[in-house]
Amino acid sequence: MKRTAIIIFFLQAVCVQAQDLSGTWRGKLTQGPGGCFPVYFIEVQLKMEGGKVYGSTYHFSDVSNFVKERFEGVYDAKSKSLSLFENGVLDFRIPADCIPCIKKYALDYARSLDAQVLKGDWGGKMMNTQTPCPSGKVVLTKEDASIFNEIKVDTGEIKLDFYDNAQLDGDTISVTLDNKPVVSKQRLSTRPLTVFVKMEFSKLEHEVVMIAHNEGTIPPNTALLIVTAGEKKYRLFLSSDDDQKKIMVRFIYEKPHQ
């Protein structure tokens, strides 16, 4: 009996240590009076090495209005608690009367049969000040795909092929390139909707946004994007939901290594 108890305890310990939170988490933030939005969205792109975590957060109302920040933190496997600390703003596009908030999060991890969830509290200070932000609550769910994607390329032309992902069910999309429409309300199928992006020295970054118009017969609206950049290929799985109907891919030109 004693030996059996020891084996069970050992297996439980291994399961705790093996928990990996790496991936994309997305959900909603609430904010107290005085904030720009009483409720808005957050995506956490998290990487985990041992008990340490790091990555990027996106705070947004949609993919065109966002704040991107970097963060570090720690995960306590015993208590299943996660502490995150944002330590710098990388990019932001928000109304002129809004100020980015540098946040801290205290989150608890839970898992059910069909979802992984992080939820807890957040607080922080406005960028470049000691003024507290109106704090609030946050709930995040583990997701299969990001709605914010960045790809670094070293070629002058990029080919984008959009397909319906998995079963054909009538999903319909539009696509914009740097806010200009290039595909308008086209149905996805096994044949690609193709868009070309040209990288020029006068503009070394381009943004492609996919807009989901419907969810076909099987929600959500899902698409497979195959990116061909020179000799490199990338596969992105894009998925919309009830809250977010837009997905962004940003292409950044980097000079080829000699």
C-alpha positions in Angstrom: 0.0 0.0 0.0 2.8 2.4 0.9 4.5 1.7 -2.5 1.3 2.4 -4.4 0.8 5.7 -2.6 4.4 6.8 -3.5 3.8 6.0 -7.2 0.6 8.0 -7.3 2.2 10.9 -5.6 5.1 10.8 -8.1 2.7 10.8 -11.1 0.8 13.8 -9.7 4.1 15.7 -9.3 5.1 15.0 -12.9 1.7 16.2 -14.2 2.1 19.5 -12.3 5.6 20.1 -13.6 4.6 19.2 -17.2 2.0 22.0 -17.5 3.0 24.3 -20.4 1.1 27.5 -20.8 2.8 28.5 -24.1 0.6 29.7 -26.8 -2.1 32.2 -27.6 -4.6 33.4 -24.9 -7.4 35.8 -25.7 -10.3 37.3 -23.7 -11.7 40.5 -22.2 -10.6 43.1 -19.7 -12.9 45.2 -17.6 -11.7 48.7 -16.5 -12.9 51.1 -13.9 -14.2 54.6 -14.4 -11.9 56.9 -16.3 -10.6 54.4 -18.8 -11.0 54.7 -22.6 -13.2 51.6 -22.8 -15.2 50.0 -19.9 -14.6 46.6 -21.6 -12.1 45.7 -24.3 -10.1 42.8 -25.6 -6.7 41.3 -24.9 -4.5 38.7 -26.6 -1.5 37.3 -24.8 1.2 35.6 -26.9 3.0 33.6 -24.2 6.2 31.5 -24.2 7.2 29.5 -21.2 10.6 28.1 -20.2 10.5 26.3 -16.9 8.7 28.6 -14.5 9.5 31.8 -16.4 7.2 33.3 -19.0 7.6 36.1 -21.5 6.0 37.4 -24.7 3.7 40.1 -26.1 0.3 41.4 -25.2 -2.2 43.1 -27.4 -4.9 45.4 -25.9 -7.4 46.2 -28.5 -11.0 47.2 -29.6 -10.2 45.7 -33.0 -7.1 44.9 -35.1 -6.9 48.5 -36.2 -6.9 50.0 -32.7 -4.4 48.3 -30.4 -1.5 48.6 -28.0 1.3 46.0 -28.2 3.5 45.5 -25.2 6.2 43.1 -24.1 6.0 41.3 -20.7 7.8 38.9 -18.4 6.5 36.8 -15.5 6.6 33.6 -13.4 4.3 30.6 -13.1 3.9 28.8 -9.8 2.9 25.2 -10.7 2.0 24.3 -7.1 -0.7 27.1 -6.8 -1.4 27.3 -10.5 -0.9 31.1 -10.4 0.6 33.3 -13.0 2.1 36.7 -12.4 2.8 38.9 -15.5 4.5 42.3 -15.6 4.5 44.4 -18.8 7.7 46.3 -19.2 7.5 48.3 -22.4 5.2 49.5 -25.2 6.3 48.2 -28.6 3.6 49.8 -30.8 0.2 51.5 -30.4 -2.6 52.9 -32.6 -5.3 54.3 -30.3 -7.4 57.5 -30.1 -5.4 60.6 -29.3 -7.1 61.1 -26.0 -6.2 57.6 -24.8 -2.9 56.7 -23.0 -1.4 53.1 -23.0 -1.3 51.5 -19.6 1.6 49.4 -18.4 -0.1 46.6 -16.5 0.5 43.9 -13.9 -1.6 40.7 -13.8 -2.3 38.2 -11.0 -4.0 35.2 -12.7 -5.1 31.7 -11.7 -5.1 28.8 -14.1 -7.9 26.3 -14.5 -8.6 23.5 -17.0 -11.9 21.8 -17.9 -12.6 19.1 -20.5 -13.1 21.7 -23.3 -11.1 24.8 -22.2 -8.1 26.2 -20.5 -8.7 29.5 -18.6 -6.6 32.2 -16.9 -8.5 34.7 -14.8 -7.8 37.3 -12.2 -7.1 41.0 -11.6 -4.9 43.6 -13.2 -3.6 47.1 -12.3 -1.0 49.4 -13.6 0.3 52.9 -14.4 -0.2 55.1 -17.5 2.8 55.1 -19.8 5.6 57.5 -18.8 3.8 58.5 -15.6 3.1 57.4 -12.1 -0.6 57.8 -12.5 -2.6 54.6 -11.7 -4.8 53.1 -14.4 -8.4 52.3 -13.6 -7.9 48.6 -12.6 -10.2 45.7 -13.3 -10.7 42.0 -14.1 -9.4 39.8 -16.9 -10.5 36.4 -18.3 -8.4 34.6 -20.9 -9.1 31.4 -22.8 -6.4 29.3 -24.6 -6.9 29.7 -28.4 -5.7 27.8 -31.4 -4.7 30.8 -33.5 -3.7 34.5 -33.0 -5.6 37.4 -34.6 -2.3 39.4 -34.6 0.5 37.8 -36.7 3.9 39.1 -37.8 6.1 37.6 -40.5 9.5 38.8 -41.4 10.4 38.5 -45.0 13.5 39.1 -47.2 11.9 39.1 -50.6 10.3 41.8 -52.8 7.0 40.0 -53.5 4.8 37.9 -51.3 2.0 35.6 -52.5 -1.0 35.0 -50.2 -3.4 32.1 -50.9 -6.6 32.0 -48.8 -8.5 28.7 -48.5 -11.5 27.4 -46.5 -10.0 25.4 -43.7 -11.2 21.8 -43.4 -14.8 21.3 -44.5 -16.3 23.6 -47.1 -19.2 25.4 -45.5 -19.7 28.7 -47.3 -17.3 31.0 -45.3 -17.1 34.4 -46.9 -14.3 36.9 -46.5 -12.9 40.3 -47.7 -9.2 41.2 -47.6 -7.6 44.6 -47.3 -4.0 45.5 -48.0 -2.8 48.6 -46.1 -6.5 49.6 -45.6 -7.3 49.2 -49.3 -9.7 46.5 -50.4 -8.2 43.8 -52.6 -10.8 41.0 -52.1 -14.5 41.8 -51.6 -17.0 39.3 -50.1 -15.6 36.2 -51.7 -16.5 32.6 -50.7 -13.6 30.4 -49.6 -13.1 27.1 -51.3 -10.5 24.5 -52.2 -9.3 26.9 -54.9 -7.2 29.8 -53.5 -8.2 33.5 -53.3 -4.8 35.0 -54.2 -3.3 38.3 -53.2 0.2 39.7 -54.0 2.1 42.0 -51.7 5.0 44.0 -53.0 7.7 45.1 -50.6 9.2 48.5 -51.6 12.1 50.5 -50.0 9.6 53.4 -49.4 7.4 51.1 -47.3 9.0 48.2 -45.5 5.9 47.1 -43.6 2.5 46.0 -45.0 -0.7 45.0 -43.2 -3.1 42.5 -44.5 -6.5 42.2 -42.8 -9.0 39.4 -43.3 -12.6 40.3 -42.6 -15.1 37.5 -41.9 -18.6 38.3 -43.2 -20.3 35.0 -42.2 -19.6 31.8 -40.4 -20.9 29.5 -43.1 -23.0 26.5 -41.9 -20.4 25.5 -39.3 -19.2 28.4 -37.1 -16.7 29.9 -36.7 -15.4 31.4 -39.9 -12.0 29.6 -40.5 -9.4 30.0 -43.2 -6.0 28.6 -44.2 -3.5 31.2 -45.4 -0.5 29.9 -47.2 2.2 32.6 -47.5 4.9 32.2 -50.1 7.9 34.6 -49.6 10.7 33.7 -51.9 11.8 30.1 -51.1 9.9 30.2 -47.7 6.4 29.1 -47.0 4.2 29.8 -44.0 0.9 28.2 -43.0 -1.5 30.3 -40.8 -4.8 29.1 -39.5 -7.2 32.0 -39.1 -10.4 31.8 -37.1 -13.0 34.5 -36.3 -15.5 34.4 -33.5 -18.6 36.3 -32.3 -16.4 39.2 -30.9 -13.7 39.4 -33.4 -14.3 39.4 -37.2 -10.9 40.6 -38.3 -7.5 39.0 -38.3 -4.3 40.9 -39.2 -1.0 39.7 -40.6 1.9 42.2 -40.7 4.7 41.7 -43.1 8.1 43.2 -42.2 10.9 43.4 -44.6 14.4 42.5 -43.4 17.5 42.8 -45.6 18.8 39.3 -46.6 21.8 38.1 -44.7 25.0 38.1 -46.7 
